[in-house]
Amino acid sequence: MIQIKLHNTKTRRREPFAPADPAHVKLYVCGPTVYDRAHLGNARTVVVFDTLVRLLRHLFPRVTYVRNITDIDDKINARAAETGEPIGEITARTTSWFHNDMAALYCTPPDIEPRATGHIGDIIALIERLIARGHAYAAEGHVLFAVATDAQYGKFSGRSPEELLAGARVDVATYKRDPGDFVLWKPSPPDLPGWDSPWGSGRPGWHIECSAMIHATLGETIDIHGGGADLIFPHHENEIAQSCCAFPGSELARVWVHAGMLQVNGQKMSKSLGNFRTVQDVLGEAPGEAVRFLLLKTQYRGVLDFSTAALAEAKRELDRFYRALEKHADPAPAATPPAAFIEALADDLNTPGAIAELHALADAAMQGNAASAASLRAAGELIGIFNQTAGQWFRGDVADDARIDALIAERLAARRNKDFARADAIRAELAAAGILLEDGPGGTIWRRA
């Protein structure tokens, strides 16, 4: 059996992956806070872990993939105050947007998608457990985690006490025993969401939500915990502290996998720089499959630089792959992808290496090797591409097919009548609409640019 190796953030090295139970891999990935459109950085993380889950499911008999929805958060409350819209409407709409955007990138839904609002009882129980064990305390309607009680705090992110304090961006409130203590529960005024608790009406802090949802859906220790690299501190550091102090002897997660950051045109993506790109923006420029492919071209731990030119190049590479499949009349996928392709993915999700194998298969398929074409489709489908036929990819599922075919017929008639000006005008008209014509011995075919 092929051995997966993953870079484990906890140990800072690449390690063979061995689940606690080879018959059942358990994976949790931090999901979105639903108050706005998903951006490309969000998409990269989802695509990375969707690809990892696809690989795990290819190699293991059962995988349970959990990805949460954070629907209690101060960002959501601020958006409601800004717009005057009820919080429930904001979270329902933006959750739907997120689902639609990820589906457009051919990401499979998680097996379980817990929402923070559905686990308030679990959150309160976990906080009570931490208080009982001396790791948390109530103060002025708040409950805080006492970082001084956890000798391991800071080791995961590798930060010194001074760095921890500076990096936490803490609110040095008078009710804190230590400036680095973080909130598990906070009081809610009447205009904000609140739930009854032993500490009064309030709402949970962000970090405790994930710890509670992991425990409720997967148990005390899971195989893989994932998310973006920006979550290493404080979010994941705090998750570990909460969970391991509540359940001594547990690890929370045996392997931690973090996706690298995304920049746009060589700069950090931000609204102030005018380069902030949502998934919806980019889907207006290219097919979802091309966006997904671009997000996979850089190995997940590296910084991915998005640009319009890079997206166009990803589209051209997919064109080439689909041409290789088209040459063999869109063959059915082989029973399994080639071993070299799987081995590349198993090597810490080395997608550039896997894509190199796709190009080698496409080369062979273009030379007439039907088996390579079938292997190409099987390999591409494993990483979430080749979701359509070559005809659909090049022509698209469009309502104006009949009009395009009629213009092509008119162009053919014009050429027969030596009216080359009209024929050229039709070609130009179609090109302006993104329709490219290819003349061959068998006639004229068209595809979308």
LOBALUM-930390 format. One line per 10 residues: number of its first residue (from 1); their letters; for each residue x, y, z of C-alpha. Coordinates in steps of 0.2 Angstrom, whole numbers, plus 2048, in hexadecimal, padded with zeros to 3 digits. Layout:
N
NUM> A> X,Y,Z  ...
END
This chain:
449
1> MIQIKLHNTK> 800,800,800  806,811,7FC  80C,81B,80C  805,82D,80E  812,839,815  80C,84A,81C  815,859,824  80F,859,836  80E,86B,83C  80F,864,84E
11> TRRREPFAPA> 820,85B,84B  826,867,83D  82B,858,832  824,84D,825  81E,83C,82C  816,82C,826  803,82E,829  7FC,81F,833  7EA,822,83A  7E6,81B,84B
21> DPAHVKLYVC> 7D9,810,842  7DE,80B,830  7CC,807,82D  7C6,818,831  7CF,829,82E  7C9,838,838  7CC,849,831  7C6,85A,837  7C9,86B,82D  7C5,87C,833
31> GPTVYDRAHL> 7B7,883,828  7B1,895,824  7AA,8A2,82F  79A,8A6,826  798,8B9,824  79E,8BD,812  7A4,8B5,802  7B1,8A8,802  7C2,8AF,7FB  7D0,8A6,7F2
41> GNARTVVVFD> 7D9,8A2,802  7CA,899,809  7C8,890,7F9  7DA,88A,7F9  7D8,882,80A  7C8,879,805  7D0,873,7F4  7DF,86C,7FD  7D6,862,80A  7C9,85C,7FD
51> TLVRLLRHLF> 7D8,855,7F4  7DF,84D,803  7CF,845,808  7CD,83E,7F6  7DF,836,7F8  7DA,82F,809  7CA,828,802  7D4,820,7F4  7E0,817,800  7D5,814,810
61> PRVTYVRNIT> 7C4,80B,811  7BC,819,81C  7BF,82C,81E  7B4,837,829  7B7,849,823  7B0,857,82F  7B1,869,82A  7A8,876,835  79E,885,832  7A2,894,83E
71> DIDDKINARA> 791,89D,840  794,8A5,851  7A2,8B3,84F  7A4,8C5,852  7A7,8C8,83F  796,8C1,83C  78F,8CD,84A  798,8DC,843  791,8D8,831  77F,8D7,838
81> AETGEPIGEI> 782,8E8,841  789,8F0,831  77B,8EA,826  76C,8E8,832  769,8D7,82C  764,8C9,838  773,8BE,83C  76A,8AE,837  767,8B5,826  779,8BA,824
91> TARTTSWFHN> 780,8A9,829  773,89F,81E  777,8A9,80F  78A,8A9,810  78A,896,815  780,893,805  78D,89E,7FB  79B,894,802  793,883,7FE  78F,889,7EC
101> DMAALYCTPP> 7A1,890,7E9  7A9,880,7F0  79E,875,7E5  7A3,880,7D6  7B5,87B,7DA  7B0,869,7DB  7B3,867,7ED  7AA,858,7F5  79F,85D,804  7A6,857,815
111> DIEPRATGHI> 79E,848,81D  799,852,82C  797,865,82C  794,86B,83E  78F,87C,842  794,885,852  782,88A,856  77D,877,856  78A,873,863  787,880,871
121> GDIIALIERL> 784,872,87E  794,869,879  79E,87A,87B  796,87D,88C  79A,86C,892  7AC,86D,88C  7AF,87E,895  7A7,876,8A5  7B4,868,8A3  7C2,874,8A1
131> IARGHAYAAE> 7BD,87E,8B1  7BB,86E,8BB  7CD,869,8B6  7D4,87A,8BB  7D8,880,8A9  7CA,88E,8A8  7C2,89B,8B3  7B2,8A6,8B3  7B4,8B8,8B5  7A7,8C6,8B2
141> GHVLFAVATD> 79C,8BB,8A7  7AB,8B5,89D  7B4,8A4,89E  7C6,8A4,899  7D3,897,896  7E2,899,8A2  7F1,896,897  7FD,895,8A6  7F5,885,8AB  7FA,87C,89B
151> AQYGKFSGRS> 80D,879,89A  80C,874,888  804,885,882  80E,88C,874  818,87D,86F  80D,879,860  810,88A,858  821,88B,85E  81F,89C,867  828,8A3,876
161> PEELLAGARV> 81D,8AA,884  821,8BC,87E  81C,8B7,86C  80C,8AF,872  806,8BE,87B  80A,8CA,86C  803,8BE,85F  7F3,8BB,868  7EE,8CE,866  7E6,8CC,877
171> DVATYKRDPG> 7DA,8D8,880  7E2,8DA,890  7D2,8DB,89A  7D1,8DD,8AD  7C8,8CD,8B0  7D7,8C2,8A8  7E3,8BA,8B4  7F0,8BA,8A6  7F0,8C5,897  7F2,8B6,88B
181> DFVLWKPSPP> 7E2,8AD,892  7D5,8AB,884  7C3,8AB,884  7B8,89B,884  7A8,8A4,888  7A2,8B6,888  793,8BF,88D  786,8C5,880  77C,8D5,881  76A,8D3,87B
191> DLPGWDSPWG> 76E,8D8,869  77A,8CA,866  777,8B7,866  778,8AF,877  775,89F,87F  771,89B,892  780,894,89B  786,892,8AD  78F,8A3,8AA  780,8AC,8A3
201> SGRPGWHIEC> 77A,8B0,892  788,8B0,886  791,8A8,877  7A1,89E,874  7B2,8A3,86F  7B8,89E,85E  7C5,891,864  7BA,887,86F  7AD,884,861  7B9,879,857
211> SAMIHATLGE> 7BF,86F,866  7AD,86B,86B  7A8,867,859  7B7,85B,857  7B3,852,867  7A1,851,863  7A3,84A,851  7B4,841,851  7B9,83E,863  7C8,843,86E
221> TIDIHGGGAD> 7D6,840,862  7D5,840,84F  7E1,83B,841  7E3,84C,838  7DE,85E,83C  7DF,86A,82E  7DE,87C,82A  7E7,88B,823  7F8,890,829  7F1,8A0,830
231> LIFPHHENEI> 7E7,895,83D  7F7,88E,845  7F7,89C,852  7EC,8A0,85C  7DE,895,856  7E6,884,855  7F2,887,863  7E2,88B,86E  7D8,87C,867  7E6,870,86D
241> AQSCCAFPGS> 7E7,879,87E  7D4,877,881  7D2,865,87B  7E2,85E,883  7DF,866,894  7CC,860,893  7D1,84E,88F  7E2,84A,896  7EC,83E,88C  7E3,843,87C
251> ELARVWVHAG> 7EC,84B,86D  7DE,854,864  7E6,850,854  7F5,844,850  7F9,84D,840  7F7,860,83C  7F7,865,82A  7F7,878,825  7F4,87F,814  7FF,88E,80F
261> MLQVNGQKMS> 7FA,89F,80B  7F3,8A6,7FB  7F9,8B7,7F3  7F3,8C0,7E4  800,8C7,7D7  80E,8C5,7E3  806,8CE,7F2  7FC,8C9,801  7E9,8C9,7FC  7E0,8D7,805
271> KSLGNFRTVQ> 7D2,8E3,801  7DD,8F2,805  7E9,8ED,7F6  7DA,8EB,7EB  7DF,8D9,7E7  7D2,8D0,7F2  7CA,8C2,7E7  7BB,8B8,7EC  7B7,8A7,7E4  7A8,8AF,7DC
281> DVLGEAPGEA> 7B3,8BC,7D4  7BF,8AF,7CC  7B1,8A3,7C7  7AB,8B1,7BC  7BC,8B0,7B3  7BF,89E,7B1  7B7,88D,7B3  7B7,886,7C5  7C2,877,7BF  7CF,883,7BA
291> VRFLLLKTQY> 7CF,88C,7CA  7D0,87C,7D4  7DF,876,7C8  7E8,887,7CC  7E6,885,7DE  7EE,873,7DD  7FD,878,7D2  806,87E,7E2  80A,872,7EF  7FF,875,7FE
301> RGVLDFSTAA> 80C,87B,80A  813,888,7FE  80D,89A,7FB  801,89A,7EC  802,8A9,7E1  7F2,8AC,7D8  7F1,8B7,7C8  7E6,8B8,7B8  7F5,8B1,7AE  7F7,8A2,7B9
311> LAEAKRELDR> 7E4,89F,7B8  7E5,8A0,7A5  7F4,894,7A5  7EA,887,7B0  7DC,888,7A4  7E8,884,795  7EF,875,79E  7DE,86E,7A1  7DA,872,78E  7E9,867,78A
321> FYRALEKHAD> 7E3,859,796  7D2,859,78F  7D9,859,77D  7E2,849,782  7D2,841,788  7C8,847,779  7D4,83E,76E  7CE,82E,776  7BC,832,776  7BC,836,788
331> PAPAATPPAA> 7C1,825,78F  7BA,81E,79F  7C6,820,7AD  7D2,812,7B1  7CF,807,7C0  7DC,810,7CA  7E8,81F,7C7  7FA,81B,7C3  805,817,7D2  811,825,7CE
341> FIEALADDLN> 802,832,7CF  7FC,82B,7E0  80E,82A,7E7  810,83D,7E2  800,841,7EC  805,836,7FA  815,840,7FC  80E,84E,807  801,852,7FA  80E,856,7EC
351> TPGAIAELHA> 801,85C,7DF  80E,864,7D4  816,853,7D2  805,84B,7CF  801,858,7C2  812,854,7B9  80C,842,7B8  7FB,848,7B0  806,851,7A3  810,841,79F
361> LADAAMQGNA> 7FF,837,79E  7F8,844,792  808,843,787  806,831,785  7F3,833,782  7F7,83F,774  802,833,76C  7F4,826,76B  7F6,81D,77C  7E4,819,781
371> ASAASLRAAG> 7E9,811,792  7F2,822,796  7E2,82B,792  7D8,820,79E  7E5,822,7AB  7E5,835,7A8  7D3,836,7AC  7D4,82B,7BB  7E2,835,7C2  7DA,846,7BF
381> ELIGIFNQTA> 7C9,841,7C6  7D2,83C,7D6  7D8,84E,7D9  7C7,855,7D4  7CA,85A,7C1  7C2,852,7B1  7B1,854,7B8  7A9,855,7A6  7AC,84F,795  7B8,857,789
391> GQWFRGDVAD> 7A9,85D,77F  7A1,866,78E  7B2,86D,793  7B6,875,782  7A4,879,77C  79B,87C,78D  789,878,792  782,888,78A  771,88D,784  777,895,774
401> DARIDALIAE> 77E,885,76C  772,886,75E  776,898,75A  789,893,75A  786,884,74F  77B,88F,743  789,89C,742  796,88E,73E  78B,888,730  789,89A,729
411> RLAARRNKDF> 79C,89C,72A  79E,88B,720  791,891,713  79A,8A2,712  7AB,899,70F  7A3,88E,701  79D,89E,6F9  7AE,8A5,6FB  7A7,8B3,706  7B6,8B3,711
421> ARADAIRAEL> 7B3,8C4,718  7A2,8BD,720  7AB,8AD,725  7B8,8B7,72E  7AB,8C2,736  7A2,8B3,73D  7B2,8AC,744  7B6,8BD,74C  7A5,8BE,753  7A6,8AD,75B
431> AAAGILLEDG> 7B8,8B0,762  7B1,8C0,76A  7A5,8B6,773  7B2,8AA,779  7AF,89C,76C  7BE,896,762  7BC,88C,752  7C7,87E,74C  7C6,879,73A  7CB,867,736
441> PGGTIWRRA> 7C8,859,729  7B8,854,732  7B1,865,732  7B1,874,73E  7B0,871,751  7AE,87F,75E  7B3,881,770  7B3,88E,77D  7C4,898,780
END
